């Protein structure tokens, strides 16, 4: 009985010490992690809106309100009603004029799980492109959504209501045009292609719901 009590006390002490150590580590690393996250976010904003001098949260934005918009949106790419827009930001010039909007969107429809993008859309509806925040697709296939700039640039400079994925070569890789909504699928990675394209459509839908975005 005495040994049992001693062992229990030892476990309590070990647990308390471990908790204190973990708390201390969290306290030390919390601010640097937050700073790195903010830095990565700002770099992504700059990547999709290089002409912007400043970025400011869209007034009144809530993730819930964005989700409500997407729930009512008939996305041409199936099953994207669960996409999450977690941030909406105004891109501004040096005089404070709004150049357009930036959205952080997460879709769960990737082949390897969640794909998180930062998407830039000019005030007139022209898509600036996207930057990948997180992706876990197959190397050499779906990962081309991050590593193949020519594929990613299919969305860039397009002013369309939505995008669609094609496999017949009629997309913007081979037939680039300002109003061409077709995106040539990544060879061997149609699921990834549809995931990214559906997420882009979600951002376009939310953009169109914003004042001045219609």
FENMO-V343031 format. One record per backbone hydrogen bond with DSSP energy under -1.0 kcal/mol. CO is the residue of the C=O (numbers start at 0). NH is the residue of the N-H. E is the energy in kcal/mol with one decimal. If there is no record, write none. Layout:
CO;NH;E / CO;NH;E
//
This chain:
0;4;-2.2 / 1;5;-2.4 / 2;6;-2.6 / 3;7;-2.3 / 4;8;-2.3 / 5;9;-2.3 / 6;10;-2.2 / 7;11;-2.3 / 8;12;-2.5 / 9;13;-2.7 / 10;14;-2.6 / 11;15;-2.5 / 12;16;-2.8 / 13;17;-2.7 / 14;18;-2.4 / 15;19;-2.3 / 16;20;-2.6 / 17;21;-2.8 / 18;22;-2.4 / 19;23;-2.3 / 20;24;-2.7 / 21;25;-2.6 / 22;26;-2.3 / 23;27;-2.0 / 24;28;-2.6 / 25;29;-2.3 / 28;32;-2.4 / 29;33;-2.3 / 30;34;-2.5 / 31;35;-2.3 / 32;36;-2.5 / 33;37;-2.3 / 34;38;-2.3 / 35;39;-2.5 / 36;40;-2.1 / 37;41;-2.5 / 38;42;-2.3 / 39;43;-2.0 / 40;44;-2.2 / 41;45;-2.4 / 42;46;-1.9 / 43;47;-1.7 / 44;48;-1.3 / 48;51;-1.7 / 53;91;-2.9 / 55;89;-3.8 / 57;60;-1.9 / 61;65;-2.0 / 62;66;-2.3 / 63;67;-1.9 / 64;68;-1.7 / 65;69;-2.1 / 66;70;-2.1 / 67;71;-1.2 / 72;74;-1.5 / 79;82;-1.5 / 83;105;-2.5 / 86;103;-1.9 / 87;57;-2.8 / 88;101;-2.8 / 89;55;-1.9 / 90;98;-3.5 / 90;99;-1.2 / 91;52;-3.0 / 91;53;-1.8 / 92;95;-1.9 / 96;92;-2.2 / 98;122;-2.6 / 99;90;-2.5 / 100;120;-2.8 / 101;88;-2.9 / 102;118;-2.9 / 103;85;-2.0 / 104;116;-2.8 / 105;83;-2.6 / 106;114;-2.6 / 114;106;-2.5 / 115;132;-2.8 / 115;133;-1.8 / 116;104;-2.6 / 117;130;-2.5 / 118;102;-2.5 / 119;127;-2.8 / 119;128;-1.1 / 120;100;-3.1 / 121;124;-2.2 / 125;121;-3.4 / 126;156;-3.3 / 128;119;-2.4 / 130;117;-2.8 / 133;115;-2.9 / 137;140;-1.9 / 137;142;-2.5 / 140;143;-2.1 / 141;144;-2.1 / 142;145;-1.9 / 142;146;-2.1 / 143;147;-2.3 / 147;151;-2.0 / 148;152;-2.4 / 150;153;-1.6 / 151;154;-1.4 / 154;157;-1.4 / 157;126;-2.8 / 163;182;-3.2 / 165;184;-2.6 / 170;174;-2.9 / 176;179;-1.6 / 177;158;-2.1 / 180;163;-2.5 / 181;171;-1.6 / 182;165;-2.5 / 185;188;-2.5 / 188;192;-2.2 / 189;193;-2.6 / 190;194;-2.2 / 191;195;-2.6 / 192;196;-2.3 / 193;197;-2.8 / 194;198;-1.9 / 195;199;-2.3 / 196;200;-2.2 / 197;201;-1.9 / 198;202;-1.8 / 199;203;-2.1 / 200;204;-2.6 / 201;205;-2.2 / 202;206;-2.7 / 203;207;-2.3 / 206;209;-1.3 / 209;212;-2.5
//
